[in-house]
Every structure is written in structure tokens, then in C-alpha cells.
């Protein structure tokens, strides 16, 4: 009797563990893999909000902590912004 009870408990534990892992995997898939796949397949660039032009990602500097991995503004705009910023500092 004792052995059959503990075996049943073991199986039950195993099933509970598996369902928990399955739920975790589903959440991971939804959170990470699916959105980034859509981004990569549909976009090769984005609109710069400063000059309003659609430019390829190669025209943007990389930024690790931003949503899409690139700076908000294109390189030309950042270059211009830095020029103005430096000039303002001198005055
Ligand atoms: Zn721009």
C-alpha cells in the first residue's frame, strides 16, 4: 500500500511540475520571441521624428537599451543636434 501511494504522489508532482514549466515556456514565447520576429520581418528602417524621413536602420546609431535597438533620431539629426548643443555651450 505504501509504495503505491508514494508512486501516485510522485506522478502527481511530476504532472504539476510539467504544467508549470509549460506555462512558463508559453509566457516566454509570447513575451520575447513573437514580437521580435514580427519586427525583424516587417521593418528595415523607421521614421526619424526630427526630420520626418523614413530611413533604413543603417542611418541610425545603435543604442542597446532602446526599444528597437537604435537611437530615436537619425545620424544626421544627432550630428546637427550635437553641433547646436556645442555652440550653445560655448556662448
Ligand atoms: Zn532625422
PDB file of the backbone (N, CA, C, O) and the ligand in Angstrom, with CONECT records:
HET     ZN  A 101       1
ATOM      1  N   UNK A   1       0.829  -1.216   0.000  1.00  0.00           N
ATOM      2  CA  UNK A   1       0.000   0.000   0.000  1.00  0.00           C
ATOM      3  C   UNK A   1       0.866   1.270   0.000  1.00  0.00           C
ATOM      4  O   UNK A   1       0.606   2.238  -0.715  1.00  0.00           O
ATOM      5  N   UNK A   2       1.908   1.211   0.841  1.00  0.00           N
ATOM      6  CA  UNK A   2       2.724   2.418   0.973  1.00  0.00           C
ATOM      7  C   UNK A   2       3.416   2.795  -0.338  1.00  0.00           C
ATOM      8  O   UNK A   2       3.463   3.965  -0.718  1.00  0.00           O
ATOM      9  N   UNK A   3       3.951   1.780  -1.020  1.00  0.00           N
ATOM     10  CA  UNK A   3       4.693   2.062  -2.254  1.00  0.00           C
ATOM     11  C   UNK A   3       3.778   2.634  -3.327  1.00  0.00           C
ATOM     12  O   UNK A   3       4.169   3.549  -4.052  1.00  0.00           O
ATOM     13  N   UNK A   4       2.548   2.097  -3.434  1.00  0.00           N
ATOM     14  CA  UNK A   4       1.649   2.587  -4.469  1.00  0.00           C
ATOM     15  C   UNK A   4       1.227   4.028  -4.183  1.00  0.00           C
ATOM     16  O   UNK A   4       1.018   4.807  -5.113  1.00  0.00           O
ATOM     17  N   UNK A   5       1.102   4.381  -2.919  1.00  0.00           N
ATOM     18  CA  UNK A   5       0.720   5.752  -2.567  1.00  0.00           C
ATOM     19  C   UNK A   5       1.820   6.745  -2.942  1.00  0.00           C
ATOM     20  O   UNK A   5       1.558   7.792  -3.533  1.00  0.00           O
ATOM     21  N   UNK A   6       3.054   6.392  -2.586  1.00  0.00           N
ATOM     22  CA  UNK A   6       4.139   7.330  -2.873  1.00  0.00           C
ATOM     23  C   UNK A   6       4.386   7.442  -4.373  1.00  0.00           C
ATOM     24  O   UNK A   6       4.769   8.503  -4.865  1.00  0.00           O
ATOM     25  N   UNK A   7       4.170   6.360  -5.091  1.00  0.00           N
ATOM     26  CA  UNK A   7       4.335   6.398  -6.541  1.00  0.00           C
ATOM     27  C   UNK A   7       3.298   7.333  -7.160  1.00  0.00           C
ATOM     28  O   UNK A   7       3.599   8.124  -8.054  1.00  0.00           O
ATOM     29  N   UNK A   8       2.058   7.217  -6.653  1.00  0.00           N
ATOM     30  CA  UNK A   8       0.986   8.084  -7.149  1.00  0.00           C
ATOM     31  C   UNK A   8       1.322   9.548  -6.885  1.00  0.00           C
ATOM     32  O   UNK A   8       1.102  10.412  -7.734  1.00  0.00           O
ATOM     33  N   UNK A   9       1.866   9.817  -5.673  1.00  0.00           N
ATOM     34  CA  UNK A   9       2.230  11.195  -5.336  1.00  0.00           C
ATOM     35  C   UNK A   9       3.344  11.711  -6.236  1.00  0.00           C
ATOM     36  O   UNK A   9       3.342  12.869  -6.652  1.00  0.00           O
ATOM     37  N   UNK A  10       4.304  10.823  -6.532  1.00  0.00           N
ATOM     38  CA  UNK A  10       5.408  11.215  -7.410  1.00  0.00           C
ATOM     39  C   UNK A  10       4.897  11.618  -8.790  1.00  0.00           C
ATOM     40  O   UNK A  10       5.309  12.626  -9.365  1.00  0.00           O
ATOM     41  N   UNK A  11       3.973  10.783  -9.305  1.00  0.00           N
ATOM     42  CA  UNK A  11       3.420  11.070 -10.633  1.00  0.00           C
ATOM     43  C   UNK A  11       2.677  12.394 -10.621  1.00  0.00           C
ATOM     44  O   UNK A  11       2.783  13.195 -11.549  1.00  0.00           O
ATOM     45  N   UNK A  12       1.915  12.607  -9.540  1.00  0.00           N
ATOM     46  CA  UNK A  12       1.152  13.846  -9.442  1.00  0.00           C
ATOM     47  C   UNK A  12       2.083  15.061  -9.406  1.00  0.00           C
ATOM     48  O   UNK A  12       1.829  16.080 -10.049  1.00  0.00           O
ATOM     49  N   UNK A  13       3.168  14.924  -8.636  1.00  0.00           N
ATOM     50  CA  UNK A  13       4.153  16.001  -8.559  1.00  0.00           C
ATOM     51  C   UNK A  13       4.757  16.285  -9.925  1.00  0.00           C
ATOM     52  O   UNK A  13       4.947  17.436 -10.318  1.00  0.00           O
ATOM     53  N   UNK A  14       5.054  15.197 -10.642  1.00  0.00           N
ATOM     54  CA  UNK A  14       5.650  15.342 -11.963  1.00  0.00           C
ATOM     55  C   UNK A  14       4.723  16.070 -12.918  1.00  0.00           C
ATOM     56  O   UNK A  14       5.157  16.933 -13.681  1.00  0.00           O
ATOM     57  N   UNK A  15       3.448  15.721 -12.875  1.00  0.00           N
ATOM     58  CA  UNK A  15       2.472  16.358 -13.760  1.00  0.00           C
ATOM     59  C   UNK A  15       2.351  17.838 -13.431  1.00  0.00           C
ATOM     60  O   UNK A  15       2.281  18.681 -14.325  1.00  0.00           O
ATOM     61  N   UNK A  16       2.327  18.149 -12.117  1.00  0.00           N
ATOM     62  CA  UNK A  16       2.214  19.553 -11.710  1.00  0.00           C
ATOM     63  C   UNK A  16       3.430  20.350 -12.179  1.00  0.00           C
ATOM     64  O   UNK A  16       3.303  21.481 -12.647  1.00  0.00           O
ATOM     65  N   UNK A  17       4.617  19.738 -12.044  1.00  0.00           N
ATOM     66  CA  UNK A  17       5.859  20.404 -12.448  1.00  0.00           C
ATOM     67  C   UNK A  17       5.862  20.677 -13.955  1.00  0.00           C
ATOM     68  O   UNK A  17       6.241  21.756 -14.409  1.00  0.00           O
ATOM     69  N   UNK A  18       5.429  19.671 -14.712  1.00  0.00           N
ATOM     70  CA  UNK A  18       5.418  19.798 -16.168  1.00  0.00           C
ATOM     71  C   UNK A  18       4.483  20.920 -16.612  1.00  0.00           C
ATOM     72  O   UNK A  18       4.825  21.709 -17.493  1.00  0.00           O
ATOM     73  N   UNK A  19       3.294  20.986 -15.991  1.00  0.00           N
ATOM     74  CA  UNK A  19       2.339  22.022 -16.390  1.00  0.00           C
ATOM     75  C   UNK A  19       2.874  23.397 -16.041  1.00  0.00           C
ATOM     76  O   UNK A  19       2.610  24.368 -16.749  1.00  0.00           O
ATOM     77  N   UNK A  20       3.640  23.486 -14.932  1.00  0.00           N
ATOM     78  CA  UNK A  20       4.217  24.774 -14.565  1.00  0.00           C
ATOM     79  C   UNK A  20       5.275  25.189 -15.574  1.00  0.00           C
ATOM     80  O   UNK A  20       5.336  26.352 -15.975  1.00  0.00           O
ATOM     81  N   UNK A  21       6.110  24.236 -15.985  1.00  0.00           N
ATOM     82  CA  UNK A  21       7.149  24.536 -16.980  1.00  0.00           C
ATOM     83  C   UNK A  21       6.512  24.937 -18.306  1.00  0.00           C
ATOM     84  O   UNK A  21       6.979  25.850 -18.988  1.00  0.00           O
ATOM     85  N   UNK A  22       5.434  24.235 -18.657  1.00  0.00           N
ATOM     86  CA  UNK A  22       4.741  24.527 -19.908  1.00  0.00           C
ATOM     87  C   UNK A  22       4.195  25.949 -19.897  1.00  0.00           C
ATOM     88  O   UNK A  22       4.292  26.669 -20.890  1.00  0.00           O
ATOM     89  N   UNK A  23       3.610  26.353 -18.747  1.00  0.00           N
ATOM     90  CA  UNK A  23       3.064  27.706 -18.634  1.00  0.00           C
ATOM     91  C   UNK A  23       4.168  28.742 -18.763  1.00  0.00           C
ATOM     92  O   UNK A  23       3.983  29.781 -19.397  1.00  0.00           O
ATOM     93  N   UNK A  24       5.319  28.457 -18.161  1.00  0.00           N
ATOM     94  CA  UNK A  24       6.450  29.379 -18.239  1.00  0.00           C
ATOM     95  C   UNK A  24       6.927  29.532 -19.677  1.00  0.00           C
ATOM     96  O   UNK A  24       7.188  30.641 -20.142  1.00  0.00           O
ATOM     97  N   UNK A  25       7.039  28.406 -20.374  1.00  0.00           N
ATOM     98  CA  UNK A  25       7.509  28.427 -21.755  1.00  0.00           C
ATOM     99  C   UNK A  25       6.563  29.224 -22.634  1.00  0.00           C
ATOM    100  O   UNK A  25       7.002  29.996 -23.486  1.00  0.00           O
ATOM    101  N   UNK A  26       5.251  29.037 -22.427  1.00  0.00           N
ATOM    102  CA  UNK A  26       4.268  29.765 -23.213  1.00  0.00           C
ATOM    103  C   UNK A  26       4.413  31.258 -22.996  1.00  0.00           C
ATOM    104  O   UNK A  26       4.343  32.043 -23.941  1.00  0.00           O
ATOM    105  N   UNK A  27       4.622  31.657 -21.712  1.00  0.00           N
ATOM    106  CA  UNK A  27       4.776  33.074 -21.407  1.00  0.00           C
ATOM    107  C   UNK A  27       6.034  33.629 -22.061  1.00  0.00           C
ATOM    108  O   UNK A  27       6.014  34.729 -22.613  1.00  0.00           O
ATOM    109  N   UNK A  28       7.134  32.871 -22.001  1.00  0.00           N
ATOM    110  CA  UNK A  28       8.392  33.313 -22.602  1.00  0.00           C
ATOM    111  C   UNK A  28       8.237  33.493 -24.105  1.00  0.00           C
ATOM    112  O   UNK A  28       8.707  34.478 -24.674  1.00  0.00           O
ATOM    113  N   UNK A  29       7.576  32.540 -24.737  1.00  0.00           N
ATOM    114  CA  UNK A  29       7.401  32.613 -26.181  1.00  0.00           C
ATOM    115  C   UNK A  29       6.602  33.843 -26.569  1.00  0.00           C
ATOM    116  O   UNK A  29       6.941  34.547 -27.521  1.00  0.00           O
ATOM    117  N   UNK A  30       5.528  34.096 -25.815  1.00  0.00           N
ATOM    118  CA  UNK A  30       4.692  35.252 -26.130  1.00  0.00           C
ATOM    119  C   UNK A  30       5.430  36.552 -25.888  1.00  0.00           C
ATOM    120  O   UNK A  30       5.297  37.499 -26.664  1.00  0.00           O
ATOM    121  N   UNK A  31       6.224  36.608 -24.796  1.00  0.00           N
ATOM    122  CA  UNK A  31       6.857  37.867 -24.406  1.00  0.00           C
ATOM    123  C   UNK A  31       8.037  38.214 -25.293  1.00  0.00           C
ATOM    124  O   UNK A  31       8.199  39.372 -25.678  1.00  0.00           O
ATOM    125  N   UNK A  32       8.859  37.236 -25.623  1.00  0.00           N
ATOM    126  CA  UNK A  32      10.129  37.566 -26.269  1.00  0.00           C
ATOM    127  C   UNK A  32      10.183  37.230 -27.750  1.00  0.00           C
ATOM    128  O   UNK A  32      10.527  38.084 -28.568  1.00  0.00           O
ATOM    129  N   UNK A  33       9.852  36.012 -28.098  1.00  0.00           N
ATOM    130  CA  UNK A  33      10.163  35.540 -29.445  1.00  0.00           C
ATOM    131  C   UNK A  33       9.215  36.124 -30.489  1.00  0.00           C
ATOM    132  O   UNK A  33       9.662  36.576 -31.543  1.00  0.00           O
ATOM    133  N   UNK A  34       7.912  36.117 -30.207  1.00  0.00           N
ATOM    134  CA  UNK A  34       6.944  36.507 -31.230  1.00  0.00           C
ATOM    135  C   UNK A  34       7.073  37.969 -31.665  1.00  0.00           C
ATOM    136  O   UNK A  34       7.133  38.223 -32.868  1.00  0.00           O
ATOM    137  N   UNK A  35       7.119  38.966 -30.727  1.00  0.00           N
ATOM    138  CA  UNK A  35       7.187  40.358 -31.175  1.00  0.00           C
ATOM    139  C   UNK A  35       8.450  40.680 -31.956  1.00  0.00           C
ATOM    140  O   UNK A  35       8.394  41.399 -32.953  1.00  0.00           O
ATOM    141  N   UNK A  36       9.609  40.148 -31.508  1.00  0.00           N
ATOM    142  CA  UNK A  36      10.847  40.487 -32.189  1.00  0.00           C
ATOM    143  C   UNK A  36      10.866  39.887 -33.599  1.00  0.00           C
ATOM    144  O   UNK A  36      11.442  40.468 -34.519  1.00  0.00           O
ATOM    145  N   UNK A  37      10.236  38.727 -33.759  1.00  0.00           N
ATOM    146  CA  UNK A  37      10.169  38.120 -35.090  1.00  0.00           C
ATOM    147  C   UNK A  37       9.396  39.021 -36.051  1.00  0.00           C
ATOM    148  O   UNK A  37       9.795  39.211 -37.200  1.00  0.00           O
ATOM    149  N   UNK A  38       8.276  39.577 -35.557  1.00  0.00           N
ATOM    150  CA  UNK A  38       7.470  40.469 -36.399  1.00  0.00           C
ATOM    151  C   UNK A  38       8.272  41.695 -36.800  1.00  0.00           C
ATOM    152  O   UNK A  38       8.246  42.114 -37.957  1.00  0.00           O
ATOM    153  N   UNK A  39       8.990  42.272 -35.831  1.00  0.00           N
ATOM    154  CA  UNK A  39       9.769  43.473 -36.107  1.00  0.00           C
ATOM    155  C   UNK A  39      10.809  43.221 -37.183  1.00  0.00           C
ATOM    156  O   UNK A  39      10.962  44.020 -38.107  1.00  0.00           O
ATOM    157  N   UNK A  40      11.519  42.118 -37.064  1.00  0.00           N
ATOM    158  CA  UNK A  40      12.610  41.850 -37.995  1.00  0.00           C
ATOM    159  C   UNK A  40      12.078  41.616 -39.404  1.00  0.00           C
ATOM    160  O   UNK A  40      12.680  42.070 -40.378  1.00  0.00           O
ATOM    161  N   UNK A  41      10.956  40.912 -39.518  1.00  0.00           N
ATOM    162  CA  UNK A  41      10.488  40.538 -40.849  1.00  0.00           C
ATOM    163  C   UNK A  41       9.799  41.695 -41.570  1.00  0.00           C
ATOM    164  O   UNK A  41       9.788  41.738 -42.801  1.00  0.00           O
ATOM    165  N   UNK A  42       9.217  42.648 -40.801  1.00  0.00           N
ATOM    166  CA  UNK A  42       8.429  43.693 -41.456  1.00  0.00           C
ATOM    167  C   UNK A  42       9.160  45.016 -41.620  1.00  0.00           C
ATOM    168  O   UNK A  42       8.785  45.825 -42.469  1.00  0.00           O
ATOM    169  N   UNK A  43      10.209  45.253 -40.814  1.00  0.00           N
ATOM    170  CA  UNK A  43      10.838  46.561 -40.853  1.00  0.00           C
ATOM    171  C   UNK A  43      12.304  46.464 -41.246  1.00  0.00           C
ATOM    172  O   UNK A  43      13.015  45.561 -40.804  1.00  0.00           O
ATOM    173  N   UNK A  44      12.751  47.397 -42.079  1.00  0.00           N
ATOM    174  CA  UNK A  44      14.178  47.516 -42.326  1.00  0.00           C
ATOM    175  C   UNK A  44      14.641  48.937 -42.023  1.00  0.00           C
ATOM    176  O   UNK A  44      15.779  49.305 -42.314  1.00  0.00           O
ATOM    177  N   UNK A  45      13.742  49.734 -41.432  1.00  0.00           N
ATOM    178  CA  UNK A  45      14.078  51.101 -41.086  1.00  0.00           C
ATOM    179  C   UNK A  45      12.964  51.725 -40.273  1.00  0.00           C
ATOM    180  O   UNK A  45      12.018  51.037 -39.891  1.00  0.00           O
ATOM    181  N   UNK A  46      13.061  53.024 -40.002  1.00  0.00           N
ATOM    182  CA  UNK A  46      11.992  53.702 -39.276  1.00  0.00           C
ATOM    183  C   UNK A  46      12.019  55.189 -39.570  1.00  0.00           C
ATOM    184  O   UNK A  46      12.978  55.713 -40.137  1.00  0.00           O
ATOM    185  N   UNK A  47      10.922  55.871 -39.164  1.00  0.00           N
ATOM    186  CA  UNK A  47      10.819  57.301 -39.423  1.00  0.00           C
ATOM    187  C   UNK A  47      11.529  58.063 -38.316  1.00  0.00           C
ATOM    188  O   UNK A  47      11.289  57.822 -37.133  1.00  0.00           O
ATOM    189  N   UNK A  48      12.394  58.971 -38.699  1.00  0.00           N
ATOM    190  CA  UNK A  48      13.057  59.839 -37.729  1.00  0.00           C
ATOM    191  C   UNK A  48      12.084  60.958 -37.360  1.00  0.00           C
ATOM    192  O   UNK A  48      11.640  61.695 -38.241  1.00  0.00           O
ATOM    193  N   UNK A  49      11.738  61.102 -36.058  1.00  0.00           N
ATOM    194  CA  UNK A  49      10.734  62.102 -35.671  1.00  0.00           C
ATOM    195  C   UNK A  49      11.227  63.538 -35.826  1.00  0.00           C
ATOM    196  O   UNK A  49      10.421  64.468 -35.773  1.00  0.00           O
ATOM    197  N   UNK A  50      12.523  63.740 -36.015  1.00  0.00           N
ATOM    198  CA  UNK A  50      13.053  65.105 -36.112  1.00  0.00           C
ATOM    199  C   UNK A  50      12.963  65.634 -37.545  1.00  0.00           C
ATOM    200  O   UNK A  50      12.474  66.741 -37.771  1.00  0.00           O
ATOM    201  N   UNK A  51      13.432  64.847 -38.508  1.00  0.00           N
ATOM    202  CA  UNK A  51      13.369  65.298 -39.900  1.00  0.00           C
ATOM    203  C   UNK A  51      12.169  64.696 -40.628  1.00  0.00           C
ATOM    204  O   UNK A  51      11.855  65.116 -41.742  1.00  0.00           O
ATOM    205  N   UNK A  52      11.491  63.718 -40.017  1.00  0.00           N
ATOM    206  CA  UNK A  52      10.271  63.156 -40.574  1.00  0.00           C
ATOM    207  C   UNK A  52      10.494  62.238 -41.759  1.00  0.00           C
ATOM    208  O   UNK A  52       9.542  61.904 -42.466  1.00  0.00           O
ATOM    209  N   UNK A  53      11.743  61.817 -41.994  1.00  0.00           N
ATOM    210  CA  UNK A  53      12.029  60.962 -43.138  1.00  0.00           C
ATOM    211  C   UNK A  53      12.148  59.507 -42.710  1.00  0.00           C
ATOM    212  O   UNK A  53      12.662  59.199 -41.635  1.00  0.00           O
ATOM    213  N   UNK A  54      11.654  58.603 -43.588  1.00  0.00           N
ATOM    214  CA  UNK A  54      11.840  57.172 -43.351  1.00  0.00           C
ATOM    215  C   UNK A  54      13.242  56.793 -43.790  1.00  0.00           C
ATOM    216  O   UNK A  54      13.605  56.964 -44.954  1.00  0.00           O
ATOM    217  N   UNK A  55      14.029  56.278 -42.853  1.00  0.00           N
ATOM    218  CA  UNK A  55      15.409  55.923 -43.178  1.00  0.00           C
ATOM    219  C   UNK A  55      15.700  54.494 -42.745  1.00  0.00           C
ATOM    220  O   UNK A  55      15.111  54.004 -41.781  1.00  0.00           O
ATOM    221  N   UNK A  56      16.616  53.813 -43.462  1.00  0.00           N
ATOM    222  CA  UNK A  56      16.995  52.444 -43.064  1.00  0.00           C
ATOM    223  C   UNK A  56      17.725  52.466 -41.728  1.00  0.00           C
ATOM    224  O   UNK A  56      18.287  53.488 -41.337  1.00  0.00           O
ATOM    225  N   UNK A  57      17.713  51.326 -41.026  1.00  0.00           N
ATOM    226  CA  UNK A  57      18.354  51.253 -39.713  1.00  0.00           C
ATOM    227  C   UNK A  57      19.842  51.607 -39.800  1.00  0.00           C
ATOM    228  O   UNK A  57      20.438  52.022 -38.806  1.00  0.00           O
ATOM    229  N   UNK A  58      20.444  51.445 -40.984  1.00  0.00           N
ATOM    230  CA  UNK A  58      21.866  51.759 -41.132  1.00  0.00           C
ATOM    231  C   UNK A  58      22.113  53.253 -40.980  1.00  0.00           C
ATOM    232  O   UNK A  58      23.249  53.676 -40.766  1.00  0.00           O
ATOM    233  N   UNK A  59      21.042  54.067 -41.090  1.00  0.00           N
ATOM    234  CA  UNK A  59      21.186  55.514 -40.921  1.00  0.00           C
ATOM    235  C   UNK A  59      21.028  55.933 -39.463  1.00  0.00           C
ATOM    236  O   UNK A  59      21.143  57.113 -39.132  1.00  0.00           O
ATOM    237  N   UNK A  60      20.758  54.942 -38.581  1.00  0.00           N
ATOM    238  CA  UNK A  60      20.609  55.242 -37.154  1.00  0.00           C
ATOM    239  C   UNK A  60      21.771  54.613 -36.383  1.00  0.00           C
ATOM    240  O   UNK A  60      22.230  53.516 -36.699  1.00  0.00           O
ATOM    241  N   UNK A  61      22.225  55.335 -35.373  1.00  0.00           N
ATOM    242  CA  UNK A  61      23.220  54.754 -34.476  1.00  0.00           C
ATOM    243  C   UNK A  61      22.564  53.711 -33.587  1.00  0.00           C
ATOM    244  O   UNK A  61      21.392  53.837 -33.233  1.00  0.00           O
ATOM    245  N   UNK A  62      23.319  52.684 -33.228  1.00  0.00           N
ATOM    246  CA  UNK A  62      22.766  51.648 -32.353  1.00  0.00           C
ATOM    247  C   UNK A  62      22.728  52.123 -30.907  1.00  0.00           C
ATOM    248  O   UNK A  62      23.613  52.839 -30.439  1.00  0.00           O
ATOM    249  N   UNK A  63      21.671  51.701 -30.216  1.00  0.00           N
ATOM    250  CA  UNK A  63      21.524  52.050 -28.804  1.00  0.00           C
ATOM    251  C   UNK A  63      20.954  50.836 -28.092  1.00  0.00           C
ATOM    252  O   UNK A  63      19.806  50.453 -28.318  1.00  0.00           O
ATOM    253  N   UNK A  64      21.759  50.238 -27.234  1.00  0.00           N
ATOM    254  CA  UNK A  64      21.425  48.928 -26.671  1.00  0.00           C
ATOM    255  C   UNK A  64      20.128  48.929 -25.876  1.00  0.00           C
ATOM    256  O   UNK A  64      19.365  47.966 -25.944  1.00  0.00           O
ATOM    257  N   UNK A  65      19.863  49.999 -25.119  1.00  0.00           N
ATOM    258  CA  UNK A  65      18.747  49.936 -24.175  1.00  0.00           C
ATOM    259  C   UNK A  65      17.437  50.499 -24.734  1.00  0.00           C
ATOM    260  O   UNK A  65      16.455  50.586 -23.997  1.00  0.00           O
ATOM    261  N   UNK A  66      17.392  50.878 -25.997  1.00  0.00           N
ATOM    262  CA  UNK A  66      16.146  51.389 -26.553  1.00  0.00           C
ATOM    263  C   UNK A  66      15.265  50.233 -27.029  1.00  0.00           C
ATOM    264  O   UNK A  66      15.709  49.086 -27.089  1.00  0.00           O
ATOM    265  N   UNK A  67      14.019  50.547 -27.364  1.00  0.00           N
ATOM    266  CA  UNK A  67      13.033  49.514 -27.683  1.00  0.00           C
ATOM    267  C   UNK A  67      13.457  48.695 -28.897  1.00  0.00           C
ATOM    268  O   UNK A  67      13.389  47.466 -28.866  1.00  0.00           O
ATOM    269  N   UNK A  68      13.895  49.361 -29.970  1.00  0.00           N
ATOM    270  CA  UNK A  68      14.227  48.625 -31.195  1.00  0.00           C
ATOM    271  C   UNK A  68      15.731  48.477 -31.390  1.00  0.00           C
ATOM    272  O   UNK A  68      16.172  47.937 -32.405  1.00  0.00           O
ATOM    273  N   UNK A  69      16.531  48.956 -30.419  1.00  0.00           N
ATOM    274  CA  UNK A  69      17.974  48.792 -30.505  1.00  0.00           C
ATOM    275  C   UNK A  69      18.685  49.918 -31.236  1.00  0.00           C
ATOM    276  O   UNK A  69      19.890  49.854 -31.479  1.00  0.00           O
ATOM    277  N   UNK A  70      17.914  50.966 -31.590  1.00  0.00           N
ATOM    278  CA  UNK A  70      18.530  52.084 -32.299  1.00  0.00           C
ATOM    279  C   UNK A  70      18.139  53.403 -31.653  1.00  0.00           C
ATOM    280  O   UNK A  70      17.152  53.483 -30.923  1.00  0.00           O
ATOM    281  N   UNK A  71      18.930  54.442 -31.934  1.00  0.00           N
ATOM    282  CA  UNK A  71      18.630  55.783 -31.441  1.00  0.00           C
ATOM    283  C   UNK A  71      17.311  56.267 -32.029  1.00  0.00           C
ATOM    284  O   UNK A  71      16.902  55.824 -33.102  1.00  0.00           O
ATOM    285  N   UNK A  72      16.645  57.185 -31.316  1.00  0.00           N
ATOM    286  CA  UNK A  72      15.394  57.760 -31.800  1.00  0.00           C
ATOM    287  C   UNK A  72      15.602  58.515 -33.110  1.00  0.00           C
ATOM    288  O   UNK A  72      14.850  58.331 -34.068  1.00  0.00           O
ATOM    289  N   UNK A  73      16.625  59.363 -33.145  1.00  0.00           N
ATOM    290  CA  UNK A  73      16.857  60.219 -34.285  1.00  0.00           C
ATOM    291  C   UNK A  73      17.946  59.654 -35.182  1.00  0.00           C
ATOM    292  O   UNK A  73      18.827  58.924 -34.729  1.00  0.00           O
ATOM    293  N   UNK A  74      17.873  60.005 -36.472  1.00  0.00           N
ATOM    294  CA  UNK A  74      18.866  59.520 -37.424  1.00  0.00           C
ATOM    295  C   UNK A  74      20.221  60.188 -37.167  1.00  0.00           C
ATOM    296  O   UNK A  74      20.311  61.169 -36.429  1.00  0.00           O
ATOM    297  N   UNK A  75      21.261  59.647 -37.782  1.00  0.00           N
ATOM    298  CA  UNK A  75      22.613  60.159 -37.541  1.00  0.00           C
ATOM    299  C   UNK A  75      22.732  61.631 -37.918  1.00  0.00           C
ATOM    300  O   UNK A  75      23.376  62.401 -37.206  1.00  0.00           O
ATOM    301  N   UNK A  76      22.110  62.033 -39.043  1.00  0.00           N
ATOM    302  CA  UNK A  76      22.202  63.426 -39.488  1.00  0.00           C
ATOM    303  C   UNK A  76      21.640  64.365 -38.429  1.00  0.00           C
ATOM    304  O   UNK A  76      22.226  65.404 -38.126  1.00  0.00           O
ATOM    305  N   UNK A  77      20.470  63.974 -37.862  1.00  0.00           N
ATOM    306  CA  UNK A  77      19.827  64.831 -36.874  1.00  0.00           C
ATOM    307  C   UNK A  77      20.643  64.891 -35.589  1.00  0.00           C
ATOM    308  O   UNK A  77      20.766  65.953 -34.979  1.00  0.00           O
ATOM    309  N   UNK A  78      21.194  63.766 -35.179  1.00  0.00           N
ATOM    310  CA  UNK A  78      22.001  63.747 -33.961  1.00  0.00           C
ATOM    311  C   UNK A  78      23.258  64.580 -34.169  1.00  0.00           C
ATOM    312  O   UNK A  78      23.691  65.302 -33.271  1.00  0.00           O
ATOM    313  N   UNK A  79      23.836  64.475 -35.353  1.00  0.00           N
ATOM    314  CA  UNK A  79      25.029  65.261 -35.677  1.00  0.00           C
ATOM    315  C   UNK A  79      24.712  66.743 -35.566  1.00  0.00           C
ATOM    316  O   UNK A  79      25.477  67.511 -34.982  1.00  0.00           O
ATOM    317  N   UNK A  80      23.570  67.142 -36.135  1.00  0.00           N
ATOM    318  CA  UNK A  80      23.156  68.535 -36.109  1.00  0.00           C
ATOM    319  C   UNK A  80      22.861  68.992 -34.683  1.00  0.00           C
ATOM    320  O   UNK A  80      23.234  70.087 -34.264  1.00  0.00           O
ATOM    321  N   UNK A  81      22.178  68.114 -33.960  1.00  0.00           N
ATOM    322  CA  UNK A  81      21.815  68.429 -32.575  1.00  0.00           C
ATOM    323  C   UNK A  81      23.068  68.650 -31.733  1.00  0.00           C
ATOM    324  O   UNK A  81      23.122  69.565 -30.911  1.00  0.00           O
ATOM    325  N   UNK A  82      24.074  67.801 -31.949  1.00  0.00           N
ATOM    326  CA  UNK A  82      25.314  67.926 -31.179  1.00  0.00           C
ATOM    327  C   UNK A  82      26.049  69.204 -31.524  1.00  0.00           C
ATOM    328  O   UNK A  82      26.670  69.821 -30.658  1.00  0.00           O
ATOM    329  N   UNK A  83      25.983  69.615 -32.816  1.00  0.00           N
ATOM    330  CA  UNK A  83      26.615  70.871 -33.235  1.00  0.00           C
ATOM    331  C   UNK A  83      25.978  72.048 -32.505  1.00  0.00           C
ATOM    332  O   UNK A  83      26.666  72.908 -31.954  1.00  0.00           O
ATOM    333  N   UNK A  84      24.617  72.064 -32.516  1.00  0.00           N
ATOM    334  CA  UNK A  84      23.885  73.144 -31.865  1.00  0.00           C
ATOM    335  C   UNK A  84      24.162  73.153 -30.367  1.00  0.00           C
ATOM    336  O   UNK A  84      24.363  74.206 -29.763  1.00  0.00           O
ATOM    337  N   UNK A  85      24.168  71.951 -29.777  1.00  0.00           N
ATOM    338  CA  UNK A  85      24.394  71.824 -28.335  1.00  0.00           C
ATOM    339  C   UNK A  85      25.770  72.369 -27.965  1.00  0.00           C
ATOM    340  O   UNK A  85      25.923  73.055 -26.954  1.00  0.00           O
ATOM    341  N   UNK A  86      26.762  72.060 -28.785  1.00  0.00           N
ATOM    342  CA  UNK A  86      28.124  72.522 -28.503  1.00  0.00           C
ATOM    343  C   UNK A  86      28.203  74.034 -28.626  1.00  0.00           C
ATOM    344  O   UNK A  86      28.827  74.701 -27.800  1.00  0.00           O
ATOM    345  N   UNK A  87      27.554  74.584 -29.681  1.00  0.00           N
ATOM    346  CA  UNK A  87      27.554  76.024 -29.874  1.00  0.00           C
ATOM    347  C   UNK A  87      26.896  76.748 -28.707  1.00  0.00           C
ATOM    348  O   UNK A  87      27.379  77.790 -28.263  1.00  0.00           O
ATOM    349  N   UNK A  88      25.793  76.194 -28.213  1.00  0.00           N
ATOM    350  CA  UNK A  88      25.090  76.809 -27.099  1.00  0.00           C
ATOM    351  C   UNK A  88      25.944  76.808 -25.838  1.00  0.00           C
ATOM    352  O   UNK A  88      25.885  77.729 -25.023  1.00  0.00           O
ATOM    353  N   UNK A  89      26.736  75.752 -25.700  1.00  0.00           N
ATOM    354  CA  UNK A  89      27.578  75.659 -24.511  1.00  0.00           C
ATOM    355  C   UNK A  89      28.676  76.722 -24.504  1.00  0.00           C
ATOM    356  O   UNK A  89      29.060  77.248 -23.460  1.00  0.00           O
ATOM    357  N   UNK A  90      29.172  77.022 -25.730  1.00  0.00           N
ATOM    358  CA  UNK A  90      30.260  77.995 -25.835  1.00  0.00           C
ATOM    359  C   UNK A  90      29.807  79.400 -25.458  1.00  0.00           C
ATOM    360  O   UNK A  90      30.566  80.169 -24.868  1.00  0.00           O
ATOM    361  N   UNK A  91      28.582  79.722 -25.799  1.00  0.00           N
ATOM    362  CA  UNK A  91      28.096  81.097 -25.614  1.00  0.00           C
ATOM    363  C   UNK A  91      27.925  81.475 -24.138  1.00  0.00           C
ATOM    364  O   UNK A  91      27.524  82.597 -23.830  1.00  0.00           O
TER     365      UNK A  91
HETATM  366 ZN    ZN A 101      16.499  62.739 -38.877  1.00  0.00          ZN
END
